């Protein structure tokens, strides 16, 4: 069995389809921002308005999967395994992406005024600095979501290690505190909270709560549906409620999709879904690199005199090129790095628990 097949065989196709939906939204959004209003049809215009919310679908899925792993693996050795897997899945490719971005910007002489701050993305602090200094003060801004995820991995991993019996209480408290903080900043008219890790952790916490409930055998469709309708009602109140509960509403929709995937669609592997899931499997690479792929693609098109390619053709090209690059990356870099990490796991903890369907961008 090849490297990719070995990892894919253990994954949930429906959950990877959720990832695929999220990453397609993000890619199409970024392509849409390069077109004037007149060049976008109504569907494309919707992607430009709401496509960025694809990032918000990743958060509850991450919370659900990392908490699923932590509640099924109870020893301190398993916590080491958790952090090892997170490190080898996230950090090596991330460092390569930031380095390529830095080199490309230097060669093209882009962002000269802020490129010296590339140390911020390197240290997973993008979301924090955007909040305090503004979105134009940090290069490679799409790395803000990794600030949220890495911080949540540390918090939830440590909570599982130090206070496992209180993990549910921790997740509820984390979610409520983050939600309250977001409402407070919205009420005060503070800008930049979209990227601020402390105001986005409720999505990951809510995913963790869903995992805990599933782990206890609770039926969750109706409770999650009720939470979805409640968040929509609160958003409709307007004022600070609208931006605060927009992300909660998207989170609840993602939790609803996860609930359906893990109950009625568990084990489903239809042909179309499997093809879609492959895009989800490569979503982490696509997220990190699609913007660079898009810039290179548009540069080549300009030199070839193809500036007026239709929007959907360019969106499809960007997604296809990103997937092809992701396949190559996984074959020659990500896959071997993951295998190396698994060998380290076996040395650190000879008796490791069974693998789950994946965590975060796995």
N, C-alpha and C positions, 0 to 999 in steps of 0.2 A: 504494500500500500504506500503511495507517495505521501510527501509531506502534507500537501493540501488535503488529499483524501482522508488522511488520518485525523485531521482537525475537523473537517466538514462532517464526517460521519457521526460525530457526537453532538451535533448542533440541532436546534429546533428550527425547522423551515418556517413556520409561521412567525416566530420571533425575528428571524432574519428578514422576513418580508416587511416587518415594521421598520427595521433599520433601513431597508431599501427605500421605503416611502420617505423616510426622513432625509436621507442623503439626496434623493432625486429633488426634493423640495429645495434643498440648499443650493444644489448645482444650478437648477433652473432659475432660482432667484438671482444668483450672481450673474448669469448670462443676461437676464432681463434688465439688470441695472445698466447694461452697456447699450441699451436701445432707447430711442425716444418714444414717447407715449404713442405717437401715430403709427409706429412700426409694430405695436403689440396688439394682438387680438384680445378679447375679453378674458380668455383663460390665462394667457401669458401675463396680462395685467394683474390677475389674482395671485399668480406666483410672485410677481414683483412686490405685491403688497403683503402677502402672508408667508411667502416661501421661507423666510428666515426662521419661522416657527418650527421648521424641521429640526433645528438644534434642540428645541424644547421637548421633542419626542425622545431624543437620546437620553435625557436626564432620568426620567422615571424608569426607563428600561435598564439603565445602568444600576439605579438603586435596587430594582427588583432582582437583578442577576447577582450582584455582589452580596446582597443580603441572603439570597437563596444559598449561595456557597457557604457563607459564614454560619448559618443556622444548621446546615447539614454536616459541618465539619467542626467539631467541638474542641479539639486539642490545641495547645499552644503551637505545636508543630504545624497544624493546619493553618493557623494565622500566618506563620512564616511562608507557607505555601501560597497563601492568598497574596501576600506582598510580593513574593517572587514572581508570580504570574502577572500581577499588575505591572511590575517593573519591566519585564521582558516584552510584554505586549505593547506597552505605551511608550516607554522612554527611548529605546534605540531608534525606532522609526521617527519619533518626534524630533530627536536631536539631528537626524539626517535632514529632515524637512526644514528645520530652522536654519541649518547651515546652508542648504541649497538656496533658500530664500535670501539669506544674507549675501552670498556670493553673487547671485543674480542681480540683486539690487545695486551692489557695488559696481558690477560690470556695466549695467545700464544707467548708472548714476541716477537712480530713483530714490526718493525719500532721504536725500543727503542730510537734511536737518535733524532727522530723528534716528537714523540708522545706527548711530553709536549706542542707542539704547536697546540694541538687539539682546543684551544680557537679560532683559525683562522676560521676553518669551523663553529664553534658554532656562530660566529658573521657574517657569510655570506661574509667573506673577502678572501676566497680561491683564486679566480681569480686575485685579486689585489696582493696578496703576491707571487703567482707563477710568475707574471710578474717581480717583483723586486728581488725575491730571488731564483727563479728557481723551476722547477716542483718537484724536489726531496726534497724540503725544507718544504713541507706542507703535513700532513696526509690526507687521504680520499679525494684525488684530484678530484674525479668526482663531488664534490660539487661546482666546479668552475662555472658551468653553472647557479647555483642558485645565485651566485654573480652578474651575468649579469642580470638575470630576476628580482631579488629583487631591484636592483638599477634602472632598467627601470620602475618598478611599481611606485617607489617613484617619479621619474622625470616626468613621463607622468601623474600620478595622480595629482601632484601639478600643472602641466601645465594646466590640465583641470579645476582645481579649481581656479587658479589665472588669467589665460589668455585664457579662453575657445574660444573666437573669433579668437585667433591666434594659435589654436591648430595645424592646418595644417602647418602653417609656422614653428612652433616648431618642428614638426615631420620631415619636410624636412631638416631643419637646423641640427637636431640631426643626421639624416642619412648621410648627406654630410660631416659633421664634423668627424664622426666616420670612414667613408670610407677614407677620406683624411688622417686621423691619421694612419690608417692601412697601406695605401700606403707609407706614410712617414717612418714608422718603417720598412717596408719591404725593402724599398730603402736603408735604413741604415744598413740592415742586422741584425736587433734586433731580438733576440730569445724570445719566450714566448708570442708573441702577440695573439696567438690562444686563450689563456685563459683570456686576459686582457679585462675587461668590456668595457672600453672606445673605443676599436677597434672592438667591436662586436655589439654595439647598433644599427648599421645601419639596421641589419636584423629585429629587433623589430620595429624600426621606419618605415621601409618599409611596414611591416604588418599593422601598424597604418594608414599609408597613404592609403592603400587599403581599410581599414574599412571606412575611411572618404569618399572616392570616392563612395563606395557602399551606404553609408548613404545619399549621394546627388543624388543617382539614376543613376550614370554613368555606362555605359557598359565597363567592364574592361578587357575582354579577350584579345583583340588585343593589347592594350597598354602593358599589362603584358607580352604577347608573344614577343613584340618588345623589351622590357627591358631584357628578357631572352636571346634573340639572341645577343643583344648589349653586355651584360656581358660576353657571350661566346666568342664574337669577341675580346673584350678587354683582356680576359684571354689568348687568343691565341697569344698575342703580346709578351709573355714571360717576362723574367726579373721580376721586382717587380709587374708587372701587373698580372702574373699568380697566385701567392698566394693571392694577394689582391682580385681579382675578382672571385676566386674559390668560396668563401663563398657567394659572391653576386649572382653568378650563381645558387648555391644551394637554396639561398633565393628566387630567381625569380621562380625556379621550384616549390618550395613550394607555392608561391603566385599563380602560375598558377593552382596548384591542389586545392587551396582554392577557386579560382574563379570558377572553374568547379563545385566544391562541392556546392557552394552557388547559382549557377544559374541552370545549367542543372540537377544537382543531388539533389537539395534542397528537403528535405522531403523523400528521398529514404531510404527504410528500407528492402532491400532484405535479405534473410536468411544468405547467406555467408558474406555479408557486416556487418550484425548485429553481427555475431560471431566475426568477425575481430574487430569491434568497441568495443567489451567488453575488448579486450586486450588494446586498446587505452584508455578506461575508467580508467584502472588501471596503466597507463603508469608512473605516478609520483612515486607510490610505487615501481614499477619494476625498474625504473631508480635508485632510492636510494639504493635498496637492492639487485639487481641482482648480483653485484660483490661479496657480502658476501655469497649469495646463492651458487654462483659458487665455491668459496673457500671451503665452507663446503661440497659441492657435490664432489669435487675432492679429498678432504681429506678422505671422506668415501670410495670413489672408490679405493684409494691407500690401505687403510686398508683391503679392501675386495679382493685385488689383481686384480682389474679391471682397471689397468692403461691404457690399450690399447683400450678403447671403441672408436668407430668411432666418428669422429668430429660431424657429423650431429645429431647423437644420443645424444651426450653430450649437444649440443646446444638446442635441443628440450627439454631435461630434465631440463636444466637450466631455459628455458622460462616457462615450465609447472609448475615447483616448485615455481617460482617467482609469477606466476599468482595465484596459490593456496594460497600462503602466503598473497598476496594482497587481495584476497576475504575475508580471515579471518580478516585481518587488517581493511578492510572497514566495515565489519559487527560489529566488537566489539570496534573499536577505531576511525577510520577516519569518518565514517558516524555519530556516536554520536557527535563527535566534530563539524562537519559541522552543525548538527541540533542545537547544543548549540549556535553556531555563528549566525544562523538565528534568534534564539530567542532574542539574543542581538540586532540584527538589528531592530527587531520590537519595542524593547524598545527605541532604539536611534532615530528611524525615523518611526513613526506610519504609514505613508503613503509611502510605498516603491514602486519603479517602477517595472515593470514586469521583470522576469528573462530572461537573454539571454541564448544562447545555452551553455555557459560555458566560462571560461577564463583560459588561460594558461593550467595548468595540471588538471583543474576541470573535 
